[in-house]
Amino acid sequence: MTTKIALFDLDHTLIPFDSDHAWNEFTIELGWRDGDAFRRANDGFFAQYRDGTLDIHQYVRFATQAIRDKGATQSIAAHAQFMGARMLKGIKKSALDLVQGHQAAGDIVIVVTATNEFVTRPIATAFGIQELIAIDLVRDEHGEFTGDILGTPSFRDGKVTRVEGWLAARGLQWQDVDTTFYSDSMNDLPLLEKVNHPVATNPDERLRELATQRGWRILELF
């Protein structure tokens, strides 16, 4: 039987907000960052993301500044607080039911996100998802984050590359699997076009228009 794989973007797809932004807002509440300066810079990065010009390496250095300043041990403890105070409330029954439906059918479920592993691993775990393809972070010899990206970032075309790597590590190719990908964003168009079943999920305006033109399924999860 053909292996079935359900791929999920995370932010605004499985959860109704941006996990990286929510985490950084939490670090502002902790007093780790200057709120005004962060929000000005973050607004600029978001505008670049929206229009497709974001330098992902520059953004990751910005987004990981707080955890680099505080160190891995203190940051991990703070993220556990963040999960309880903010993130678990963002896991909606509709999203959990969708994931569990695929799992009950025997599908392999993978989160494929352009947000870094530090922020997203606990969120994937909260959904009961073991397989995570996220932006991997370089650590130094002391186990501390450096702000650099390890390998290919799972962003835009990089999501296709990373999924291909995941398949290859298991002796599989695209033609060996039946793939579904849920995403809200035009930034994920390369992977949406690659899979067997693209699903525009809570889509942004441009993706909604394209999905309508191409006859792709549109899912309003929230």
N, C-alpha and C positions, 0 to 999 in steps of 0.2 A: 504494500500500500504506500502511496505517496505521503511523505511527511508533510504535515500542515504546520505552518508557522504564522503566528499572529504577532505582528510588529506594532508597537505603540510609541508614538511620540508622547512626551509627558506634559509639558507646560501648555495650558489651554486646550489640551486634548484629553488626558486622563484626569487632570486637575484643572479647576477653573481660574487659575492664575499662574504667574511665572514664579517657579520655585526659587530661582536664583535671586530674583528681586525681593521676594518675601524673606529669604534668609538674610540678605543684606540690610533690609529694614529692621530685622531683629537685632543685628549687630549694632545698628544705630541706637536702638533702645537700650542695649547693654552698655552704651557709651564707648564702643570700640571705634566708631567712625563719626566724622563730622557730617551731620545730616544734610545741611544745605549744600556742601561741596559734593557729597556723594550723589545727591539727587540731580544736581546740574550735570555732572559727568554722565550719570546713568541715562538721563534723558537723551543726551547726545548719542550714546551707544545704541539706545533703542531706536532712534531715528535711522541710524545706519543699518541696523538689523532689518528694519521695515523696508528700506529701499534697496537692500541687497548689497551694501557696500561695507559691511562690518568686517574689520580685521579681528578675527577670532582670537589670535594670539594676544593682541593688545587688550582685548576685552577680558580675557581670562586673567591676565596679570592684574587688571583693575579689580575684578570680582573676587580674587583670592587674597587681596591685600590684608584684610582683617585676620584671616586664619594664618597668614604668614607672620604677621606681627605678634599674634598671641601664642602661636605654636600649636602643634597637632593635638597634644593632650588636652589643653584648655578648650580648643576649638571643638573637639569631639564631644566633650561634656556639654558645651553650649548648644551644639546641634541636637543633642538628646532633649534639652529643654525646648528647643525650637519645635521639634516633632510633637511634643505634648501640647505646647501652647498654641501652635499655629497649624501645623501641617495635617495632623490627623483630622481636624475639622474640615479640611479641604478634600478629603476622600469621600466622594458622594456614592450613594448606593447604586446609582445607575452605572457609574464607572466600574465599581467593584463587581457588579453583576455581569457586565460585559466581559471583564477579564476572567472571572470564574466560569462563565459559559464556555469560553475557549478552552480553559483548562479541563473542564468536565468532558469536553469532546475529545480530549487527548491531544490537543494542539500544543506545540511549544510556544510559549509566550515570552516575548523579549521587549523590554523598554529600549528604545533607540532615541537618545536625547542629545542635544547640543549643550546641555548644562553639565557641569563637571561632576565627577564621580563622588566627591566629598558631599555635595549637596544631595545627590539623587540616590545613592545606594540605600540609605535608610527608607526613602520613600518607596522605592521598588519593593523592598522587603515588606513594608506595611501593606502593599497590595498582594503579597504572597508571590511575588515574581522574583525568581532567582537569577535569571539571565538579564544582565544589564550591559548595554553598549552606550557608554557615556564618554565625555572628554576625560581621558586619563591624565593625571597630574604627575609631574616629575617630583621625586623626593630626593633630598640629599643624603649623605652617609649617616646622618643622625635621624633620618625618617621625617624630616621637616619638608613642607612644600616649598618649592622654589618659585612658583609662578609660571613655570614653563609647561607646555603641553607635551605629553609623552606619545609619540607616534602620530598617526593621522587623526585629526580632530573629527568627531562625528557631527559634522556641520555641513549642510548643503550636499555637494557631491561626496563629501567624506562619509556620509551615512551609508551610501552604496558601497564604498570601499570597505568600511568596517563590517558591514553585514556579509560581504563577500569573504572577508577574512574569517569571520565566525563560521561560515559554511565550510570553507576550505579546511579549517582545523578539525572538522568532523567528516572530512572526505566527501563533502557535498558540493554541488553547483546549483545555480538557479533552476536549471531544468529538472533537478531531482526533487524539488520542493514546491508546494503550493502555498503561496505567500499572500497575506493580507496586511495592509499597512494603514493605520489610522493616524491622521494628522490634521492639524488646523491651518497649516501655514504654507504659503507659496515657497518658502525657503526649502521645504521638503519635496519640491517637485521632482528632483532627480530620482528619489526613492519611490515616490508615488507612481512614476512612469515605469519603474523597473518591476514592480510586483505584479502578481496576477490579479489582485483585487484591491485597488485603491479606494479608500473610504475618506472622504472629506468630512472631518469631524469637528463640529463647532467652527466651521471654516471662516477665515478672514474673507473680506470682500472679494479680493482677487481670486482666491482659491474657489470660492463659491461660484463665481462666474465661470471659471474654467471647468469645474466639475459639472456644472449644468450643461455647458457646451459639449463635453465629452461623454455625458451620460454616466458619470461616476456616481456611486452611491453617496448621498449626503446624510450624515447622522448628526442630529442635535442631541448630544448626550446630556447637556445641562439645560 
